[in-house]
Amino acid sequence: MRWSWCGLRRSPSVARAAEVVRTWRRRVGLTAPEPTQRSRLCAERCRRTDRLICTSTRYYRAMRLRDAALKIPQLRRLIDQRNALLVERGNLAGSLAAAQDQLRALQVTSPFMHYAATFDPQEVIRRHAAADVQSMPGYLTNFLGVHTDPKFFPDILKGRGGEVEGIPIPCNWHADVSEWGAALRAVDLAHHDFTVVELGCGWGCWLNNTGVAARRAGLGVHLIGVEGDAGHLKFAEEAYGVNRFGAQQVTLHRGIAAPRAGVALFPRQQRAGVEWGLEPIFDATEEQRLLAAQSGSHDELPMIALEKLVAPRRRVDLLHIDIQGGEADFIAGCLSVMNSKVGYLVVGTHSRQIEGRIMDTLLGAKWKLEIERPAIVSLSGDAPVVTVDGVQGWRNPRLDLA
């Protein structure tokens, strides 16, 4: 049997049908378009090779059907909408490619990518990203599904309610790849239950983020926070509620974390969410306490010893410290209880000197530094000025199997 690109082999029944069609077309006055030189040659070749329908014939029929379809308003609108969507898809594809190029350039040039690590923090972050994140009206939702009220940071988050953030590589509005990777690394190392203690917890940032990640991983969760600002502590209560933690899963203290008990003065602000770097005065003297009471500039708060804070817990899977310059003294003073109960430490550092002191203390105690990104400094003045806090993530090998 012979075949060609022109079409189908002629048979008597097909020929008769074709003749009936041609007769009907003549009777109703339908005429074919004026044949071109190419169509004449094609038809002649079909006759010589005993073929019925050729490519040219099918093409002209398709064109006539298309022209007829375009005269139907509903079909015309559908075709116009399809064409518009195709154009929009092309534009979006171009925008996406440009955004990906910018992201790659940002990741290469961002100072937040200048970290050292014994694990891959980017892989850890991507693995913990939730696949089914849903936005919540009035709240900013991150890649883990954690909801944050923009009123917590009005200068930064105003107008972002209802948004869903992408994966924070190299960073998002409050933390970089190093801090995210270190905090989620602690979740990976937890067994059965996950207890996190955040000192200087503010709105409960790392309580909520690591708590949600641990809950998704199937771990039991307990969140413990210490905060000096009364307004920020109310933010933390709101945050754990909107992120679906029960009251029995959360313990919040108003006070100042310290190696030992005592009294501290904490600056008072008129509106919560405006200042996030307030520093306490530890072991305030009677004169300082009297002056603060008279002026109303500071609140008198208890210093809460870490040993007392974690006494009810067998193990603390993550201790997050961000206490505005007091981190080196705190770690040195709490080393014994940390050695026995803390599995992982993430600390925000506020100077290069502090970073060195912490390294001396923890390396000497046989802790393992797993990730580090130094504080970012500006050299525009007479002395280096820290513009972005550093990050260190430490694992306690004593508790690897605890």
N, C-alpha and C positions, 0 to 999 in steps of 0.2 A: 504494500500500500504506500502510495506516495503522499508526503505532506510538505507543505511549504509555509512560509510566514504569512501567506495571503489568507488562509482560512481553512474551511472544511471541504472534504471531498464531496462532489456532487452525487446525489442518489436520485432515482426517479421520484420518490415521494417528496423529497425536499424540493426538487425542481417544480413539481406540480404545485406545491404550496407557494413557492416563489411566484409562479405565474398567476395564482389567484390573488396574491397581494398586489402585483403589478396591475392586474385588471381593475381591482378595487380602487387603486390610487388614480387610475385614469378616469374612472367614473365620477369620483368625487372631486376631481380637479386638482389633486395634489401633484406637484411636479418636483422632481429632484433639482438641486442646485446645479447651475451650469458647471459641467465637469472641467477640471483643469487638465493641463497636459499630463501631469503626473497620474491623475485618476484614470485618464484614457489609457495610458500605458499599462496601468495596474489592471484595469478591466480586461484589456486585450490579453495580458499574460494569464489572467484567471481563466479566460475562455480557452486559451490554447492548452492549458494544463488541467482543464476540467475541474476548476474550483468554483465554489458558489459565492462565498462572502470573503472579501478581502479587507485588509487593514484600513484602507482609505474609506471604504464604505462604513465600517464601524466607527471610524473617527467622525465622519460627517453626521452620522446618526446621533452620536453622543453630543456633538455640538448643538444640534437642533433641539435635542431633549433639554440640554442646559438652558438654551435661550427661552424655551417654553416655560421651564420651571421658574426662571427669573421673573416672569410676568405674573406669577402668583404672589401676592403681597406677603403671606405668611412665610413662604419659602424664602422670599427675598430678604425678609428681616432676619431669618435664621442664618442665612449665608453672610449677611452684613455683620451680624454679631460674632459669627465664627471668625471672620476675617479680622475683626477688631480684637478678639481674644488672641489670635495668632500674633498680631502686632504687639499687644501688651506682653505676651509671653516672651517675645523676642527682646523687648525693652527690659523686662525683669531679669532675663538671663544675662543681658549685658550689665545691668546694675549689680547682680549677684557676683559676676566675675570680677567687676571692679572692686566690690567690697572685699572679696576674698584676697585680691591682690594687696589691698590696703592692710588687711589683717595680717597677712604674711609679712609685709614690710614692718608693721608695728611690732610683731613678735620678735623680729630680728633686732630692731632698734630700741625696744622698750627696756628701760633699766630694770624692770621687774623680772625680766628673763635672765638676769645675771645672778643666778643662784647656783649653789652646789648641793648635790643630793646623792644619797645612796640608793634611792628608789626613783621611779618616774612619777612625779607629782601630776603631770598632765594626764597620764593614763589613769591615775587614781580618780582625778576629778571627772574625767569623761565617763568612767565606769559607774560612778555614783549618780550621774545626771539622770533625772527621772524622765521616762519616755512619755508620760501622760500628764505633763504639767498643764494645769488649767488656771486661767487668770481669775482674779477676784476683784470685782468693782471696788475702787477706792484704795486698793493695796498694790504695792509693787511685789511681784512674785519672781523668785529666782529659779535657777536651774534645778534645785532640789525640790521645789514646790513650797518653799518657805515664804510666808506672806509678811510684809513689812508695811506699816502705816507710814506714809510720807511725812506725817506730822512729827515723827521722831527726828527727822533731819530736814526741816523746812527749807533751808537754804540750798540743799543738794537735791532733794527728791520732789520738790514742788512740781505738780502737774504730771507726775509719773504714775498716779493711781491707775490700775487696770492693765499696766504693762506686764509682760513676761520677759525677764532677762535671759540672755544667752549664757553659755558656759564662760566663766571668768578667767579666760586665758588671753592676755597676760594678767588682767585684773578686772574687777568691777568697781563700784563706787566706794567700797569700804575695805577691800582686802585683795591681795595679789595671789598669783599662782602658788607661791611658797606657803603662805599661811593657809590657803584652802587645802593644798596638798597635805600639809602636816596635820591639820585637824582631822581630815578624812582618813589619813593613815592610822590615827588612833582608833577610829571606828573599825578599820580592818583588823586591828590587833586585839580587839575585845573578844571575850569569851562569854557566851550565854547572856550576860547583862552588860549594859553600858552606863557607867556613871561619869558625868562630866562636872567639874568644878570650874567656874569662871570667876576670877577675881577682878573686880572692876568691870562688872558684867554689863553696865549700861542698860540697853533695852533687851539684853539677853541674846545677843548676836550668835555667839558660839554655842550657847545652850540650845537654841532653837535649830540652828543649822546642823550640828552634829547629832542632836536628838532626833530630828526627822530622818537623817541618813541611817542612824542606828535602828530606828523603828522600821524603816523599809527593809533593812537587812534581817529583820526578825528577832532583834535583841530586845530584852527588857530595858527600860530607860528610866534613869533618875537624874534630874537636873538640879544643881546647887549653884546659886549665885550670890555674890556679895557686891553691894553697891552703896556708895555714900550719898548720892543725890536722890532725894525723895521723889522728884518728878521722874527721873530715869527709872527708878524702881517700879513706879506705876506703869511706865512703858513696858517693862519686862513682864509684869502681870498681864497686861493686855496682849502682849505678843504670844505668850505661851497658851493663852486661851484661844486666840484665833488660829493657832497652829495645832490645836486639838490635843493638848497635853492636859491631863487631869491634875487637880490640886494635889493628889497624893503622889504624883510623879515629880513635883517641883518643890524645892525649898529655897526661899529667898531671904537674905539677911540684909538689914540696913546697918552698915558699919564699914570699917576699914580693915582689910586683911593685913595681918601682921604676924611675925614669928611668935609673938607673945601677947598676952592681954594688956590692956592699958586704955588710955583716952587719947583721942585724936580730934583735931579740928578740921572740918571740911567746908570749903567755900560754899556759900549759899548763892544761888542764882534765881532771878525773878521768874524766868521762863525756861522750863525744861526743853532740851534739844538745841539750845543755842551754843552752849559751851560743853565740850566733851573731853577736855584735857585738864580738868581741875586737879590740883595737887593738895593732898592733906598735910597737916602739920602733926607729926607723930610725937607722942609723949609731951603734949602741950604743958607748959608751966602754968602755975596758978595765975600769974600775971597775964599770960596770953589768953587763958580761958575767960578771965574777967573782962578783958578788953573786947573779946569776941562777943560776949554776952551783951555788953553795953552797946556795941555798934551794930549788932545783928548781922555782921559780915560772914560769920561762920556758924555752923552747927557743931555741937559737941557730940561725938559719936564714939561708941566702943571700938577698941581695936580687937579684932576677932582672930585668935590664934588658929593657924591651919590645923594643928593637932586636934583641937576641939571641933573644928569644922568638919573634919572627915572621920571623927571617932566612930559614928554609927555605921560606916561603910567598910566592908572587908577590903575593897580595892577601888582605887580611882583610876579609870581608864584614860582620862584626859584631864590634865590641869592646865588651864589657859590663864596666863598672867599678863595683864596690861595695866600696870599701876603707876604709870607716869614717872619713871625714873627711879622707883624704889625696888626694881626687880632683882638687882644683884644682891642687895642686902637681904631681901626677903628669902631668896634661894639659899644663901649662905646660912641664914638663921633657921631655916626649915629643912635642912638637908636630911636629917635623921628620919623624920616622918615621911619625906618624899622617897627616900630609899626603900622604906618598908611598905608604902601603900600606893605610890603613883607609878603607873605603867608608862605614861607618855606625857611629856611636857611641851607645850607650845608657849613661847614667850615673845612678847613684843619688846624690842630693845630701843632705847632712846638716846644712845650715844655709842660711839665705837669703844670708848673706855668701858662702858657697862658690858658690852659684848665680850671684851677680853676678860673681865672679871668673872662673868658667868662661865666662860670656857674653862678658866683655871679651876673653878669650883667643881664643875660637873665632870670634867675629864679626870680630875683627881679622884672623884668618887666612882669612876668606872662607868659613867653613863656614856651612851653612844650618840654622837651628833649625827643625825640622819639628813637634815636639810638646813641650809643657812643662806640667808640673803642679807647682806650688811645694810645698816642704816644708810639712807641716801642723804648726802650732805651738799650744802652749797658753800662755795669758797669765795663768795662775793664780799664778805666783810673781813674784819680783822682776824676772826677765828671761824673754824668750820661750824656751820649751823645745820642741824638735822631738819630736813624738809619732809622726809618720809621715814617712819619707824622701821627698824630692821626686824627680822623674823629668825627665830631658831626653833628647830624641832628636835627633841631629845627622847631617846628610848631608854628605859631602865631594864637592862638585861636580867636583873634579879627576878623580875616579875613576868618574864616571857612565857612561862608555863604555869603561872599562878592562876 
